[in-house]
Amino acid sequence: MKIDIKAYLNSKELTIYQVSKYSGYGYTTLHKSFNKKQTSATPLNLRDLDALAQSQNKAMWQVLKELEEHYLSDDN
Protein backbone atom coordinates (compact mmCIF):
# COMPACT_ATOMS: atom_id res chain seq x y z
CA MET A 1 0.00 0.00 0.00
CA LYS A 2 1.16 3.50 -0.78
CA ILE A 3 0.01 6.91 0.43
CA ASP A 4 -0.26 9.48 -2.35
CA ILE A 5 1.07 12.43 -0.38
CA LYS A 6 1.31 14.66 -3.45
CA ALA A 7 -2.40 14.20 -4.19
CA TYR A 8 -3.15 15.00 -0.55
CA LEU A 9 -1.13 18.22 -0.71
CA ASN A 10 -2.82 19.22 -3.97
CA SER A 11 -6.30 18.59 -2.66
CA LYS A 12 -5.58 20.66 0.47
CA GLU A 13 -3.96 23.39 -1.64
CA LEU A 14 -0.72 23.02 0.31
CA THR A 15 2.88 23.10 -0.79
CA ILE A 16 5.83 21.49 0.94
CA TYR A 17 7.07 25.01 1.69
CA GLN A 18 3.80 25.88 3.46
CA VAL A 19 3.82 22.66 5.47
CA SER A 20 7.40 23.39 6.47
CA LYS A 21 6.65 26.98 7.43
CA TYR A 22 3.55 26.22 9.51
CA SER A 23 4.91 23.09 11.18
CA GLY A 24 8.44 24.24 11.98
CA TYR A 25 10.07 21.26 10.27
CA GLY A 26 12.81 21.92 7.73
CA TYR A 27 11.86 22.27 4.09
CA THR A 28 14.68 20.03 2.88
CA THR A 29 13.74 17.29 5.33
CA LEU A 30 10.08 17.30 4.31
CA HIS A 31 10.89 17.64 0.60
CA LYS A 32 13.11 14.55 0.71
CA SER A 33 10.53 12.61 2.69
CA PHE A 34 7.50 13.56 0.59
CA ASN A 35 9.32 12.88 -2.69
CA LYS A 36 11.02 9.60 -1.83
CA LYS A 37 9.74 6.36 -3.27
CA GLN A 38 7.73 4.55 -0.61
CA THR A 39 8.38 0.91 0.08
CA SER A 40 7.12 -1.35 2.82
CA ALA A 41 10.27 -0.36 4.74
CA THR A 42 9.74 3.41 4.37
CA PRO A 43 6.15 4.39 5.12
CA LEU A 44 5.04 7.88 6.04
CA ASN A 45 6.68 8.65 9.37
CA LEU A 46 5.33 10.40 12.45
CA ARG A 47 7.27 13.59 11.72
CA ASP A 48 5.59 13.87 8.32
CA LEU A 49 2.18 13.19 9.82
CA ASP A 50 2.82 15.75 12.56
CA ALA A 51 3.94 18.34 9.99
CA LEU A 52 0.78 17.83 7.93
CA ALA A 53 -1.40 18.06 11.04
CA GLN A 54 0.27 21.21 12.35
CA SER A 55 0.07 22.94 8.99
CA GLN A 56 -3.72 22.46 9.03
CA ASN A 57 -4.37 22.90 12.76
CA LYS A 58 -5.59 19.31 13.00
CA ALA A 59 -4.77 16.35 15.19
CA MET A 60 -2.51 13.70 13.67
CA TRP A 61 -5.29 11.10 13.87
CA GLN A 62 -7.51 13.31 11.69
CA VAL A 63 -4.86 13.57 8.99
CA LEU A 64 -4.13 9.84 9.20
CA LYS A 65 -7.82 9.05 8.83
CA GLU A 66 -8.07 11.24 5.71
CA LEU A 67 -4.97 9.64 4.23
CA GLU A 68 -6.26 6.13 4.88
CA GLU A 69 -9.74 6.83 3.53
CA HIS A 70 -8.85 8.82 0.41
CA TYR A 71 -5.16 8.62 -0.48
CA LEU A 72 -4.18 4.98 0.04
CA SER A 73 -3.59 2.86 -3.03
CA ASP A 74 -2.01 -0.39 -4.10
CA ASP A 75 1.60 0.16 -5.02
CA ASN A 76 1.31 -1.93 -8.18
PDB file of N, CA, C and O in Angstrom:
ATOM      1  N   MET A   1       0.835  -1.181   0.000  1.00  0.00           N
ATOM      2  CA  MET A   1       0.000   0.000   0.000  1.00  0.00           C
ATOM      3  C   MET A   1       0.884   1.250   0.000  1.00  0.00           C
ATOM      4  O   MET A   1       1.970   1.263   0.579  1.00  0.00           O
ATOM      5  N   LYS A   2       0.407   2.263  -0.641  1.00  0.00           N
ATOM      6  CA  LYS A   2       1.159   3.498  -0.784  1.00  0.00           C
ATOM      7  C   LYS A   2       0.239   4.684  -0.515  1.00  0.00           C
ATOM      8  O   LYS A   2      -0.920   4.691  -0.931  1.00  0.00           O
ATOM      9  N   ILE A   3       0.762   5.678   0.180  1.00  0.00           N
ATOM     10  CA  ILE A   3       0.014   6.906   0.430  1.00  0.00           C
ATOM     11  C   ILE A   3       0.429   7.921  -0.630  1.00  0.00           C
ATOM     12  O   ILE A   3       1.617   8.190  -0.804  1.00  0.00           O
ATOM     13  N   ASP A   4      -0.536   8.475  -1.327  1.00  0.00           N
ATOM     14  CA  ASP A   4      -0.257   9.477  -2.353  1.00  0.00           C
ATOM     15  C   ASP A   4      -0.220  10.852  -1.700  1.00  0.00           C
ATOM     16  O   ASP A   4      -1.207  11.587  -1.719  1.00  0.00           O
ATOM     17  N   ILE A   5       0.923  11.191  -1.127  1.00  0.00           N
ATOM     18  CA  ILE A   5       1.074  12.430  -0.375  1.00  0.00           C
ATOM     19  C   ILE A   5       0.957  13.651  -1.285  1.00  0.00           C
ATOM     20  O   ILE A   5       0.469  14.698  -0.859  1.00  0.00           O
ATOM     21  N   LYS A   6       1.401  13.519  -2.530  1.00  0.00           N
ATOM     22  CA  LYS A   6       1.305  14.657  -3.451  1.00  0.00           C
ATOM     23  C   LYS A   6      -0.145  14.984  -3.780  1.00  0.00           C
ATOM     24  O   LYS A   6      -0.507  16.156  -3.882  1.00  0.00           O
ATOM     25  N   ALA A   7      -0.973  13.965  -3.946  1.00  0.00           N
ATOM     26  CA  ALA A   7      -2.398  14.201  -4.195  1.00  0.00           C
ATOM     27  C   ALA A   7      -3.046  14.845  -2.972  1.00  0.00           C
ATOM     28  O   ALA A   7      -3.908  15.714  -3.102  1.00  0.00           O
ATOM     29  N   TYR A   8      -2.623  14.414  -1.787  1.00  0.00           N
ATOM     30  CA  TYR A   8      -3.153  15.004  -0.552  1.00  0.00           C
ATOM     31  C   TYR A   8      -2.798  16.486  -0.482  1.00  0.00           C
ATOM     32  O   TYR A   8      -3.657  17.319  -0.194  1.00  0.00           O
ATOM     33  N   LEU A   9      -1.548  16.813  -0.742  1.00  0.00           N
ATOM     34  CA  LEU A   9      -1.126  18.216  -0.711  1.00  0.00           C
ATOM     35  C   LEU A   9      -1.905  19.040  -1.735  1.00  0.00           C
ATOM     36  O   LEU A   9      -2.354  20.146  -1.435  1.00  0.00           O
ATOM     37  N   ASN A  10      -2.064  18.502  -2.937  1.00  0.00           N
ATOM     38  CA  ASN A  10      -2.816  19.216  -3.975  1.00  0.00           C
ATOM     39  C   ASN A  10      -4.259  19.453  -3.570  1.00  0.00           C
ATOM     40  O   ASN A  10      -4.785  20.549  -3.764  1.00  0.00           O
ATOM     41  N   SER A  11      -4.900  18.448  -3.015  1.00  0.00           N
ATOM     42  CA  SER A  11      -6.305  18.590  -2.655  1.00  0.00           C
ATOM     43  C   SER A  11      -6.515  19.571  -1.499  1.00  0.00           C
ATOM     44  O   SER A  11      -7.578  20.181  -1.376  1.00  0.00           O
ATOM     45  N   LYS A  12      -5.504  19.713  -0.666  1.00  0.00           N
ATOM     46  CA  LYS A  12      -5.584  20.656   0.472  1.00  0.00           C
ATOM     47  C   LYS A  12      -5.003  22.021   0.119  1.00  0.00           C
ATOM     48  O   LYS A  12      -4.937  22.921   0.956  1.00  0.00           O
ATOM     49  N   GLU A  13      -4.580  22.157  -1.150  1.00  0.00           N
ATOM     50  CA  GLU A  13      -3.960  23.392  -1.643  1.00  0.00           C
ATOM     51  C   GLU A  13      -2.772  23.799  -0.775  1.00  0.00           C
ATOM     52  O   GLU A  13      -2.627  24.958  -0.387  1.00  0.00           O
ATOM     53  N   LEU A  14      -1.927  22.807  -0.483  1.00  0.00           N
ATOM     54  CA  LEU A  14      -0.723  23.020   0.311  1.00  0.00           C
ATOM     55  C   LEU A  14       0.510  22.732  -0.532  1.00  0.00           C
ATOM     56  O   LEU A  14       0.475  21.918  -1.455  1.00  0.00           O
ATOM     57  N   THR A  15       1.587  23.405  -0.201  1.00  0.00           N
ATOM     58  CA  THR A  15       2.881  23.097  -0.794  1.00  0.00           C
ATOM     59  C   THR A  15       3.785  22.581   0.319  1.00  0.00           C
ATOM     60  O   THR A  15       3.492  22.755   1.502  1.00  0.00           O
ATOM     61  N   ILE A  16       4.878  21.951  -0.068  1.00  0.00           N
ATOM     62  CA  ILE A  16       5.834  21.489   0.940  1.00  0.00           C
ATOM     63  C   ILE A  16       6.375  22.683   1.714  1.00  0.00           C
ATOM     64  O   ILE A  16       6.603  22.592   2.921  1.00  0.00           O
ATOM     65  N   TYR A  17       6.580  23.796   1.026  1.00  0.00           N
ATOM     66  CA  TYR A  17       7.066  25.007   1.689  1.00  0.00           C
ATOM     67  C   TYR A  17       6.088  25.461   2.776  1.00  0.00           C
ATOM     68  O   TYR A  17       6.508  25.799   3.882  1.00  0.00           O
ATOM     69  N   GLN A  18       4.791  25.470   2.467  1.00  0.00           N
ATOM     70  CA  GLN A  18       3.796  25.885   3.463  1.00  0.00           C
ATOM     71  C   GLN A  18       3.767  24.933   4.648  1.00  0.00           C
ATOM     72  O   GLN A  18       3.700  25.372   5.796  1.00  0.00           O
ATOM     73  N   VAL A  19       3.816  23.646   4.383  1.00  0.00           N
ATOM     74  CA  VAL A  19       3.823  22.661   5.470  1.00  0.00           C
ATOM     75  C   VAL A  19       5.043  22.890   6.352  1.00  0.00           C
ATOM     76  O   VAL A  19       4.950  22.852   7.579  1.00  0.00           O
ATOM     77  N   SER A  20       6.174  23.127   5.726  1.00  0.00           N
ATOM     78  CA  SER A  20       7.401  23.390   6.473  1.00  0.00           C
ATOM     79  C   SER A  20       7.280  24.650   7.326  1.00  0.00           C
ATOM     80  O   SER A  20       7.643  24.652   8.502  1.00  0.00           O
ATOM     81  N   LYS A  21       6.781  25.690   6.737  1.00  0.00           N
ATOM     82  CA  LYS A  21       6.648  26.981   7.433  1.00  0.00           C
ATOM     83  C   LYS A  21       5.708  26.880   8.628  1.00  0.00           C
ATOM     84  O   LYS A  21       6.041  27.347   9.717  1.00  0.00           O
ATOM     85  N   TYR A  22       4.549  26.282   8.440  1.00  0.00           N
ATOM     86  CA  TYR A  22       3.548  26.217   9.506  1.00  0.00           C
ATOM     87  C   TYR A  22       3.869  25.188  10.583  1.00  0.00           C
ATOM     88  O   TYR A  22       3.434  25.324  11.727  1.00  0.00           O
ATOM     89  N   SER A  23       4.635  24.154  10.214  1.00  0.00           N
ATOM     90  CA  SER A  23       4.914  23.093  11.177  1.00  0.00           C
ATOM     91  C   SER A  23       6.230  23.287  11.925  1.00  0.00           C
ATOM     92  O   SER A  23       6.409  22.747  13.017  1.00  0.00           O
ATOM     93  N   GLY A  24       7.143  24.050  11.345  1.00  0.00           N
ATOM     94  CA  GLY A  24       8.438  24.244  11.981  1.00  0.00           C
ATOM     95  C   GLY A  24       9.476  23.205  11.588  1.00  0.00           C
ATOM     96  O   GLY A  24      10.617  23.275  12.044  1.00  0.00           O
ATOM     97  N   TYR A  25       9.106  22.247  10.753  1.00  0.00           N
ATOM     98  CA  TYR A  25      10.067  21.259  10.268  1.00  0.00           C
ATOM     99  C   TYR A  25      10.785  21.823   9.050  1.00  0.00           C
ATOM    100  O   TYR A  25      10.219  22.631   8.313  1.00  0.00           O
ATOM    101  N   GLY A  26      12.008  21.408   8.837  1.00  0.00           N
ATOM    102  CA  GLY A  26      12.806  21.924   7.734  1.00  0.00           C
ATOM    103  C   GLY A  26      12.253  21.546   6.368  1.00  0.00           C
ATOM    104  O   GLY A  26      11.762  20.437   6.161  1.00  0.00           O
ATOM    105  N   TYR A  27      12.344  22.493   5.442  1.00  0.00           N
ATOM    106  CA  TYR A  27      11.858  22.271   4.089  1.00  0.00           C
ATOM    107  C   TYR A  27      12.578  21.098   3.437  1.00  0.00           C
ATOM    108  O   TYR A  27      11.941  20.222   2.853  1.00  0.00           O
ATOM    109  N   THR A  28      13.898  21.082   3.535  1.00  0.00           N
ATOM    110  CA  THR A  28      14.681  20.027   2.884  1.00  0.00           C
ATOM    111  C   THR A  28      14.305  18.647   3.413  1.00  0.00           C
ATOM    112  O   THR A  28      14.188  17.689   2.649  1.00  0.00           O
ATOM    113  N   THR A  29      14.120  18.557   4.715  1.00  0.00           N
ATOM    114  CA  THR A  29      13.743  17.288   5.334  1.00  0.00           C
ATOM    115  C   THR A  29      12.398  16.801   4.802  1.00  0.00           C
ATOM    116  O   THR A  29      12.260  15.642   4.412  1.00  0.00           O
ATOM    117  N   LEU A  30      11.412  17.690   4.789  1.00  0.00           N
ATOM    118  CA  LEU A  30      10.082  17.304   4.311  1.00  0.00           C
ATOM    119  C   LEU A  30      10.093  17.027   2.808  1.00  0.00           C
ATOM    120  O   LEU A  30       9.444  16.090   2.345  1.00  0.00           O
ATOM    121  N   HIS A  31      10.822  17.833   2.053  1.00  0.00           N
ATOM    122  CA  HIS A  31      10.895  17.639   0.604  1.00  0.00           C
ATOM    123  C   HIS A  31      11.452  16.262   0.278  1.00  0.00           C
ATOM    124  O   HIS A  31      10.904  15.554  -0.567  1.00  0.00           O
ATOM    125  N   LYS A  32      12.532  15.881   0.939  1.00  0.00           N
ATOM    126  CA  LYS A  32      13.114  14.553   0.714  1.00  0.00           C
ATOM    127  C   LYS A  32      12.131  13.455   1.097  1.00  0.00           C
ATOM    128  O   LYS A  32      11.997  12.462   0.381  1.00  0.00           O
ATOM    129  N   SER A  33      11.452  13.625   2.207  1.00  0.00           N
ATOM    130  CA  SER A  33      10.533  12.606   2.692  1.00  0.00           C
ATOM    131  C   SER A  33       9.305  12.473   1.791  1.00  0.00           C
ATOM    132  O   SER A  33       8.901  11.359   1.457  1.00  0.00           O
ATOM    133  N   PHE A  34       8.710  13.599   1.398  1.00  0.00           N
ATOM    134  CA  PHE A  34       7.497  13.563   0.589  1.00  0.00           C
ATOM    135  C   PHE A  34       7.765  13.107  -0.843  1.00  0.00           C
ATOM    136  O   PHE A  34       6.853  12.628  -1.517  1.00  0.00           O
ATOM    137  N   ASN A  35       8.993  13.247  -1.313  1.00  0.00           N
ATOM    138  CA  ASN A  35       9.322  12.884  -2.690  1.00  0.00           C
ATOM    139  C   ASN A  35      10.039  11.556  -2.836  1.00  0.00           C
ATOM    140  O   ASN A  35      10.330  11.132  -3.955  1.00  0.00           O
ATOM    141  N   LYS A  36      10.332  10.888  -1.721  1.00  0.00           N
ATOM    142  CA  LYS A  36      11.020   9.599  -1.828  1.00  0.00           C
ATOM    143  C   LYS A  36      10.030   8.515  -2.246  1.00  0.00           C
ATOM    144  O   LYS A  36       8.828   8.606  -1.993  1.00  0.00           O
ATOM    145  N   LYS A  37      10.566   7.504  -2.881  1.00  0.00           N
ATOM    146  CA  LYS A  37       9.736   6.363  -3.266  1.00  0.00           C
ATOM    147  C   LYS A  37       9.416   5.558  -2.013  1.00  0.00           C
ATOM    148  O   LYS A  37      10.318   5.165  -1.272  1.00  0.00           O
ATOM    149  N   GLN A  38       8.145   5.317  -1.783  1.00  0.00           N
ATOM    150  CA  GLN A  38       7.731   4.552  -0.608  1.00  0.00           C
ATOM    151  C   GLN A  38       7.857   3.064  -0.886  1.00  0.00           C
ATOM    152  O   GLN A  38       7.514   2.576  -1.963  1.00  0.00           O
ATOM    153  N   THR A  39       8.356   2.363   0.111  1.00  0.00           N
ATOM    154  CA  THR A  39       8.379   0.908   0.083  1.00  0.00           C
ATOM    155  C   THR A  39       7.760   0.441   1.386  1.00  0.00           C
ATOM    156  O   THR A  39       7.384   1.259   2.226  1.00  0.00           O
ATOM    157  N   SER A  40       7.655  -0.845   1.559  1.00  0.00           N
ATOM    158  CA  SER A  40       7.118  -1.346   2.823  1.00  0.00           C
ATOM    159  C   SER A  40       8.039  -0.993   3.984  1.00  0.00           C
ATOM    160  O   SER A  40       7.607  -0.979   5.136  1.00  0.00           O
ATOM    161  N   ALA A  41       9.308  -0.707   3.688  1.00  0.00           N
ATOM    162  CA  ALA A  41      10.267  -0.357   4.737  1.00  0.00           C
ATOM    163  C   ALA A  41      10.280   1.136   5.048  1.00  0.00           C
ATOM    164  O   ALA A  41      10.798   1.543   6.088  1.00  0.00           O
ATOM    165  N   THR A  42       9.715   1.965   4.155  1.00  0.00           N
ATOM    166  CA  THR A  42       9.743   3.411   4.366  1.00  0.00           C
ATOM    167  C   THR A  42       8.353   4.031   4.229  1.00  0.00           C
ATOM    168  O   THR A  42       8.094   4.750   3.264  1.00  0.00           O
ATOM    169  N   PRO A  43       7.467   3.767   5.166  1.00  0.00           N
ATOM    170  CA  PRO A  43       6.154   4.386   5.122  1.00  0.00           C
ATOM    171  C   PRO A  43       6.231   5.845   5.574  1.00  0.00           C
ATOM    172  O   PRO A  43       7.290   6.321   5.981  1.00  0.00           O
ATOM    173  N   LEU A  44       5.139   6.525   5.500  1.00  0.00           N
ATOM    174  CA  LEU A  44       5.040   7.879   6.038  1.00  0.00           C
ATOM    175  C   LEU A  44       5.397   7.827   7.518  1.00  0.00           C
ATOM    176  O   LEU A  44       4.878   6.983   8.248  1.00  0.00           O
ATOM    177  N   ASN A  45       6.269   8.711   7.966  1.00  0.00           N
ATOM    178  CA  ASN A  45       6.677   8.648   9.365  1.00  0.00           C
ATOM    179  C   ASN A  45       5.905   9.645  10.225  1.00  0.00           C
ATOM    180  O   ASN A  45       5.172  10.487   9.708  1.00  0.00           O
ATOM    181  N   LEU A  46       6.074   9.541  11.527  1.00  0.00           N
ATOM    182  CA  LEU A  46       5.334  10.395  12.454  1.00  0.00           C
ATOM    183  C   LEU A  46       5.655  11.866  12.270  1.00  0.00           C
ATOM    184  O   LEU A  46       4.773  12.712  12.419  1.00  0.00           O
ATOM    185  N   ARG A  47       6.897  12.187  11.949  1.00  0.00           N
ATOM    186  CA  ARG A  47       7.270  13.588  11.724  1.00  0.00           C
ATOM    187  C   ARG A  47       6.463  14.167  10.571  1.00  0.00           C
ATOM    188  O   ARG A  47       5.961  15.288  10.659  1.00  0.00           O
ATOM    189  N   ASP A  48       6.337  13.400   9.483  1.00  0.00           N
ATOM    190  CA  ASP A  48       5.590  13.867   8.324  1.00  0.00           C
ATOM    191  C   ASP A  48       4.113  14.054   8.675  1.00  0.00           C
ATOM    192  O   ASP A  48       3.493  15.046   8.291  1.00  0.00           O
ATOM    193  N   LEU A  49       3.574  13.112   9.390  1.00  0.00           N
ATOM    194  CA  LEU A  49       2.185  13.189   9.820  1.00  0.00           C
ATOM    195  C   LEU A  49       1.964  14.393  10.737  1.00  0.00           C
ATOM    196  O   LEU A  49       0.970  15.107  10.610  1.00  0.00           O
ATOM    197  N   ASP A  50       2.901  14.607  11.661  1.00  0.00           N
ATOM    198  CA  ASP A  50       2.822  15.755  12.560  1.00  0.00           C
ATOM    199  C   ASP A  50       2.899  17.064  11.783  1.00  0.00           C
ATOM    200  O   ASP A  50       2.155  18.002  12.071  1.00  0.00           O
ATOM    201  N   ALA A  51       3.793  17.132  10.800  1.00  0.00           N
ATOM    202  CA  ALA A  51       3.936  18.343   9.991  1.00  0.00           C
ATOM    203  C   ALA A  51       2.643  18.649   9.236  1.00  0.00           C
ATOM    204  O   ALA A  51       2.205  19.799   9.189  1.00  0.00           O
ATOM    205  N   LEU A  52       2.038  17.623   8.649  1.00  0.00           N
ATOM    206  CA  LEU A  52       0.776  17.828   7.931  1.00  0.00           C
ATOM    207  C   LEU A  52      -0.327  18.284   8.883  1.00  0.00           C
ATOM    208  O   LEU A  52      -1.118  19.166   8.548  1.00  0.00           O
ATOM    209  N   ALA A  53      -0.375  17.688  10.053  1.00  0.00           N
ATOM    210  CA  ALA A  53      -1.402  18.059  11.038  1.00  0.00           C
ATOM    211  C   ALA A  53      -1.207  19.493  11.510  1.00  0.00           C
ATOM    212  O   ALA A  53      -2.165  20.266  11.548  1.00  0.00           O
ATOM    213  N   GLN A  54       0.012  19.857  11.867  1.00  0.00           N
ATOM    214  CA  GLN A  54       0.274  21.215  12.354  1.00  0.00           C
ATOM    215  C   GLN A  54      -0.029  22.263  11.295  1.00  0.00           C
ATOM    216  O   GLN A  54      -0.542  23.337  11.613  1.00  0.00           O
ATOM    217  N   SER A  55       0.278  21.965  10.057  1.00  0.00           N
ATOM    218  CA  SER A  55       0.067  22.940   8.989  1.00  0.00           C
ATOM    219  C   SER A  55      -1.416  23.200   8.728  1.00  0.00           C
ATOM    220  O   SER A  55      -1.774  24.184   8.080  1.00  0.00           O
ATOM    221  N   GLN A  56      -2.275  22.314   9.233  1.00  0.00           N
ATOM    222  CA  GLN A  56      -3.716  22.464   9.030  1.00  0.00           C
ATOM    223  C   GLN A  56      -4.480  22.644  10.340  1.00  0.00           C
ATOM    224  O   GLN A  56      -5.711  22.654  10.347  1.00  0.00           O
ATOM    225  N   ASN A  57      -3.757  22.785  11.438  1.00  0.00           N
ATOM    226  CA  ASN A  57      -4.374  22.896  12.765  1.00  0.00           C
ATOM    227  C   ASN A  57      -5.315  21.732  13.051  1.00  0.00           C
ATOM    228  O   ASN A  57      -6.439  21.916  13.518  1.00  0.00           O
ATOM    229  N   LYS A  58      -4.831  20.543  12.763  1.00  0.00           N
ATOM    230  CA  LYS A  58      -5.587  19.314  12.997  1.00  0.00           C
ATOM    231  C   LYS A  58      -4.786  18.405  13.910  1.00  0.00           C
ATOM    232  O   LYS A  58      -3.592  18.613  14.127  1.00  0.00           O
ATOM    233  N   ALA A  59      -5.457  17.396  14.441  1.00  0.00           N
ATOM    234  CA  ALA A  59      -4.775  16.348  15.195  1.00  0.00           C
ATOM    235  C   ALA A  59      -4.213  15.339  14.189  1.00  0.00           C
ATOM    236  O   ALA A  59      -4.754  15.168  13.096  1.00  0.00           O
ATOM    237  N   MET A  60      -3.125  14.678  14.574  1.00  0.00           N
ATOM    238  CA  MET A  60      -2.510  13.701  13.667  1.00  0.00           C
ATOM    239  C   MET A  60      -3.489  12.603  13.275  1.00  0.00           C
ATOM    240  O   MET A  60      -3.468  12.143  12.134  1.00  0.00           O
ATOM    241  N   TRP A  61      -4.350  12.171  14.203  1.00  0.00           N
ATOM    242  CA  TRP A  61      -5.289  11.098  13.872  1.00  0.00           C
ATOM    243  C   TRP A  61      -6.252  11.533  12.775  1.00  0.00           C
ATOM    244  O   TRP A  61      -6.681  10.706  11.970  1.00  0.00           O
ATOM    245  N   GLN A  62      -6.601  12.827  12.731  1.00  0.00           N
ATOM    246  CA  GLN A  62      -7.512  13.308  11.690  1.00  0.00           C
ATOM    247  C   GLN A  62      -6.854  13.231  10.311  1.00  0.00           C
ATOM    248  O   GLN A  62      -7.479  12.821   9.334  1.00  0.00           O
ATOM    249  N   VAL A  63      -5.591  13.630  10.251  1.00  0.00           N
ATOM    250  CA  VAL A  63      -4.859  13.566   8.986  1.00  0.00           C
ATOM    251  C   VAL A  63      -4.680  12.109   8.563  1.00  0.00           C
ATOM    252  O   VAL A  63      -4.877  11.769   7.397  1.00  0.00           O
ATOM    253  N   LEU A  64      -4.311  11.260   9.504  1.00  0.00           N
ATOM    254  CA  LEU A  64      -4.126   9.844   9.197  1.00  0.00           C
ATOM    255  C   LEU A  64      -5.419   9.219   8.677  1.00  0.00           C
ATOM    256  O   LEU A  64      -5.392   8.426   7.736  1.00  0.00           O
ATOM    257  N   LYS A  65      -6.531   9.570   9.280  1.00  0.00           N
ATOM    258  CA  LYS A  65      -7.825   9.047   8.830  1.00  0.00           C
ATOM    259  C   LYS A  65      -8.110   9.479   7.394  1.00  0.00           C
ATOM    260  O   LYS A  65      -8.546   8.666   6.579  1.00  0.00           O
ATOM    261  N   GLU A  66      -7.867  10.754   7.075  1.00  0.00           N
ATOM    262  CA  GLU A  66      -8.069  11.245   5.707  1.00  0.00           C
ATOM    263  C   GLU A  66      -7.165  10.504   4.719  1.00  0.00           C
ATOM    264  O   GLU A  66      -7.598  10.101   3.640  1.00  0.00           O
ATOM    265  N   LEU A  67      -5.908  10.336   5.110  1.00  0.00           N
ATOM    266  CA  LEU A  67      -4.967   9.641   4.232  1.00  0.00           C
ATOM    267  C   LEU A  67      -5.406   8.202   3.980  1.00  0.00           C
ATOM    268  O   LEU A  67      -5.355   7.724   2.847  1.00  0.00           O
ATOM    269  N   GLU A  68      -5.834   7.519   5.029  1.00  0.00           N
ATOM    270  CA  GLU A  68      -6.258   6.125   4.875  1.00  0.00           C
ATOM    271  C   GLU A  68      -7.534   5.993   4.062  1.00  0.00           C
ATOM    272  O   GLU A  68      -7.690   5.041   3.298  1.00  0.00           O
ATOM    273  N   GLU A  69      -8.446   6.939   4.221  1.00  0.00           N
ATOM    274  CA  GLU A  69      -9.736   6.833   3.534  1.00  0.00           C
ATOM    275  C   GLU A  69      -9.702   7.281   2.069  1.00  0.00           C
ATOM    276  O   GLU A  69     -10.469   6.780   1.247  1.00  0.00           O
ATOM    277  N   HIS A  70      -8.805   8.231   1.743  1.00  0.00           N
ATOM    278  CA  HIS A  70      -8.852   8.822   0.411  1.00  0.00           C
ATOM    279  C   HIS A  70      -7.566   8.782  -0.400  1.00  0.00           C
ATOM    280  O   HIS A  70      -7.603   9.005  -1.610  1.00  0.00           O
ATOM    281  N   TYR A  71      -6.430   8.504   0.232  1.00  0.00           N
ATOM    282  CA  TYR A  71      -5.161   8.617  -0.479  1.00  0.00           C
ATOM    283  C   TYR A  71      -4.293   7.362  -0.398  1.00  0.00           C
ATOM    284  O   TYR A  71      -3.089   7.424  -0.647  1.00  0.00           O
ATOM    285  N   LEU A  72      -4.883   6.252  -0.060  1.00  0.00           N
ATOM    286  CA  LEU A  72      -4.183   4.983   0.042  1.00  0.00           C
ATOM    287  C   LEU A  72      -4.451   4.178  -1.218  1.00  0.00           C
ATOM    288  O   LEU A  72      -5.600   4.044  -1.639  1.00  0.00           O
ATOM    289  N   SER A  73      -3.409   3.649  -1.813  1.00  0.00           N
ATOM    290  CA  SER A  73      -3.590   2.861  -3.033  1.00  0.00           C
ATOM    291  C   SER A  73      -2.620   1.691  -3.058  1.00  0.00           C
ATOM    292  O   SER A  73      -1.617   1.674  -2.343  1.00  0.00           O
ATOM    293  N   ASP A  74      -2.941   0.718  -3.894  1.00  0.00           N
ATOM    294  CA  ASP A  74      -2.010  -0.393  -4.101  1.00  0.00           C
ATOM    295  C   ASP A  74      -0.770   0.170  -4.783  1.00  0.00           C
ATOM    296  O   ASP A  74      -0.865   1.067  -5.621  1.00  0.00           O
ATOM    297  N   ASP A  75       0.373  -0.354  -4.423  1.00  0.00           N
ATOM    298  CA  ASP A  75       1.602   0.159  -5.017  1.00  0.00           C
ATOM    299  C   ASP A  75       1.981  -0.540  -6.309  1.00  0.00           C
ATOM    300  O   ASP A  75       3.118  -0.423  -6.765  1.00  0.00           O
ATOM    301  N   ASN A  76       1.065  -1.248  -6.890  1.00  0.00           N
ATOM    302  CA  ASN A  76       1.315  -1.928  -8.180  1.00  0.00           C
ATOM    303  C   ASN A  76       1.182  -0.965  -9.315  1.00  0.00           C
ATOM    304  O   ASN A  76       1.355  -1.346 -10.472  1.00  0.00           O
TER     305      ASN A  76
END
